[in-house]
Amino acid sequence: DTAVSQTPKYLVTQMGNDKSIKCEQNLGHDTMYWYKQDSKKFLKIMFSYNNKELIINETVPNRFSPKSPDKAHLNLHINSLELGDSAVYFCASSQGGGGQGEETQYFGPGTRLLVL
Amino acid sequence: GQQLNQSPQSMFIQEGEDVSMNCTSSSIFNTWLWYKQDPGEGPVLLIALYKAGELTSNGRLTAQFGITRKDSFLNISASIPSDVGIYFCAGRKAGSYQLTFGKGTKLSVIP
């Protein structure tokens, strides 16, 4: 069974469009994350939610808006897509508590976004 | 945001050779993690380290949590073709949910 799943796996769209990426985890974790991986493979944290509450909000254009309908889901909506948004977006989850091992993040397979 | 200094950036090795890579930081971390990312996939956890000086193995992989808590290394012994991928270190500070990732070491294994 897939622990952290993302849809779609590939997304090709025109500049200016609005798109959403969905993420679901069946691990019972309390905390979920969105990362952006650029062409140089650097993983940059974008957002994190703990029990549906935003706890990490890095310097990201406000065209990006995360939404967490429940603690098993964290979706990412992107408005007015730009060429520079092309990247791989990874969702991750962790138990999120202070105990040993609870900070370990488990990643989804990624969504490859290409903006034309 | 803060980054970890991970080296080397890339490596080309012969099958059967041992590999070593490391991460350093100017800050203290309470947890060090090592991930591997295969092409087209998400990062997968290899080893987690929780105490300064801790040495942990996972098959042919061995990682250590530096005694100063500012560094960690990963060794791979007797490399095989399926070891190809990008290896990331990540550190977590006390009381933080956030992981700070290194820039990755891209490993290529020549059969």
Interface residues (C-beta under 8 A of the other chain):
Chain A: V4 T31 K40 K41 F42 L43 K44 I45 S48 N50 I55 I56 E58 F90 A92 S94 G96 G98 Q100 G101 E103 T104 Q105 Y106 F107 G108 P109 G110
Chain B: G1 T31 L33 Y35 Q37 G40 E41 G42 P43 V44 L45 A48 Y50 I86 F88 A90 R92 G95 Y97 Q98 L99 F101 K103 G104 K106
